[in-house]
Amino acid sequence: MTRSNVIVVGAGFGGLASAIRLQAAGQQVTLLEKRAQPGGRAGQIKTNGFTFDTGPSIITAPHLLEELWSGAGARLQDDVDLLALTPYYRIYFADGRYFDYGGTPQQVEAQLRSFDPGAVDGYRRFMHATRRIYQRAFEDLANQSFHRLSTFVKLVPELLRLNAAQSVYDFVSRFFRDPQLRSVFSFHPLFIGGNPFRASAIYSIVPYLERQGGVWFARGGMYSVVQAMHRLFERLGGRVRLSAPVEQVLIDDTKRAVGVRLRSGETLAADAVVLNADVTSAYTQLVPARFRTRMTDRRLRRYRYSMSCFLLYLGLDRQYPDRLLHHTIVMAARYRGLIRDIFDGHGLPPDMSLYLHAPTRSDPSMAPAGGESLYVLAPVPHLGAGIDWRSQAQAFRDRIVQFLEHDFGLTGLQESIRAERWFTPLDFRDDLSSYLGSAFSIEPTLLQSGWFRPHNVSEDVAGLYLVGAGTHPGAGLPGVLLSAKITSELIAQELPATMQPLLAENAAV
Ligand SMILES: Cc1cc2nc3c(=O)[nH]c(=O)nc-3n(C[C@H](O)[C@H](O)[C@H](O)COP(=O)(O)OP(=O)(O)OC[C@H]3O[C@@H](n4cnc5c(N)ncnc54)[C@H](O)[C@@H]3O)c2cc1C
């Protein structure tokens, strides 16, 4: 058996970030990824001169990436070129109006006045209220491991004071009267798989987070951040093995993780194992049930899972600069009803809300000259809704293209397509091993957050740790980067490093 101190299973953002942190702290880390490319949901497709990010495209809280790099003795700006976006996104409504969201407070307030002159005061109060939540919930609490119930219980009164028991939509409605503005300031939980009508008001901090840290794009696409993390980890001496699916975590008689067995039959020994693969699939498929008295299959299946996505990647031989900004959101006339259909429905909704990513607005190298690598995201129910994507994908794709061309105004869209791929909930399940094909794992609700969410350290098996979207604090790059920080700190408490930790000042020279 080959030996490492720590094995990380899965090279998503969470796996890469924890591998970097642990390697920089003096552990010898091996990172195993089942796919041929790192990044997980943050993958890349290159075809016919078009470059597509497959999943995340919006960078918020860039300080978390800077902190990751500086902890490894490096500087983010040497490896990644971040471009600030203004406005952050354009939001179109079904009546043809749009809201250019983001930029300076003055720019936002000018937009608000055009919707509702009274909204500026509401916006200022909303920012003030969300700053309070941000300082406590994001800066203090999201950094903590909630694997002990006592830590969580002590905070309950404070969480209630921060309106945690209220939904994001109800909280936002206290500040805005206009229904369209209520959707502008409440849709953000969707970015992390949350339902605005039941995600806790704690998740209403995103507009504040965006105003504080901006919204960014990495030149070359999100995948350039993944590649930079991969290189940083290898520079530190870490080992990456791609196309190396793990079949089982090896556990000894004392109920301690001692390594992994790959699907190839090869076994690798380690002092600790970190699972970044989707938490439910990882537990149910890689950790034998006889070792799990707390995280049983039954308990894992009882969680409520977030929605999935249908993703369409279109390489176009033209651009639509007047309709598409770098990030564009197209809202259907129905808001509450459509969200109910996506989270709790049993078929595809009749109408659609879409997110469109047109990265050539900021980086022309993402498509051949004059072309566009357009990515369309339609939120759809997860596989529990029983939709047969093998028979429905083509028709759904046609509906999206028809809608964009004839209703939204991307004239000539169908005939300008030069490259095309799609990714359905079945691919989330089969390619990314995501339970129920959910795009964001366990839904972020109050009773599935903090102590209630799968912990960053196993309650059943010693030496087994977890990181990523389904664990505390949750999905989205900020959440996942924080989970990597928590997990690596828990490991550092248990495992003495065997190599000399990398000190930032040494490495920077
Ligand atoms: C379409 C989409 C758009 C998004 N947009 C944004 C955005 O704009 N901004 C943002 O901040 N967040 C966004 N998110 C959320 C964010 O992308 C995710 O929360 C985050 O990338 C998840 O990272 P993770 O560490 O949990 O790992 P994942 O990306 O889930 O990676 C897990 C890895 O484990 C591997 N794996 C699984 N099983 C095994 C095994 N047995 N052996 C070895 N490897 C295995 C998988 O192949 C995968 O590579 C988006 C998500 C989606 C789906």
The ligand as a Gaussian input file, in Angstrom:
#p B3LYP/6-31G(d) Opt

LIG

0 1
 C      -24.896000      24.873000     -12.385000
 C      -24.289000      25.423000     -11.132000
 C      -23.978000      26.764000     -11.048000
 C      -23.400000      27.269000      -9.878000
 N      -23.060000      28.591000      -9.843000
 C      -22.376000      29.057000      -8.772000
 C      -21.820000      30.357000      -8.804000
 O      -21.951000      31.077000      -9.798000
 N      -21.111000      30.781000      -7.721000
 C      -20.934000      29.990000      -6.620000
 O      -20.288000      30.433000      -5.658000
 N      -21.434000      28.729000      -6.574000
 C      -22.124000      28.246000      -7.631000
 N      -22.576000      26.951000      -7.638000
 C      -22.347000      26.110000      -6.453000
 C      -20.923000      25.578000      -6.445000
 O      -20.509000      25.306000      -7.744000
 C      -20.837000      24.289000      -5.654000
 O      -21.465000      24.422000      -4.393000
 C      -19.387000      23.855000      -5.455000
 O      -18.659000      23.927000      -6.651000
 C      -19.396000      22.437000      -4.916000
 O      -18.090000      22.072000      -4.609000
 P      -17.772000      20.751000      -3.798000
 O      -16.456000      20.934000      -3.148000
 O      -18.920000      20.392000      -2.916000
 O      -17.524000      19.625000      -4.853000
 P      -18.135000      19.091000      -6.215000
 O      -18.013000      20.121000      -7.247000
 O      -19.446000      18.456000      -5.984000
 O      -17.042000      17.977000      -6.511000
 C      -17.014000      16.723000      -5.899000
 C      -16.024000      15.877000      -6.670000
 O      -15.983000      14.556000      -6.117000
 C      -15.777000      13.647000      -7.186000
 N      -16.164000      12.309000      -6.760000
 C      -17.417000      11.851000      -6.490000
 N      -17.356000      10.547000      -6.133000
 C      -16.048000      10.181000      -6.173000
 C      -15.373000       8.963000      -5.918000
 N      -16.027000       7.861000      -5.532000
 N      -14.036000       8.932000      -6.074000
 C      -13.336000      10.044000      -6.444000
 N      -13.956000      11.231000      -6.709000
 C      -15.290000      11.290000      -6.565000
 C      -16.673000      14.197000      -8.269000
 O      -16.332000      13.684000      -9.543000
 C      -16.392000      15.702000      -8.144000
 O      -15.299000      16.091000      -8.938000
 C      -23.152000      26.418000      -8.788000
 C      -23.474000      25.056000      -8.874000
 C      -24.031000      24.562000     -10.031000
 C      -24.358000      23.100000     -10.113000

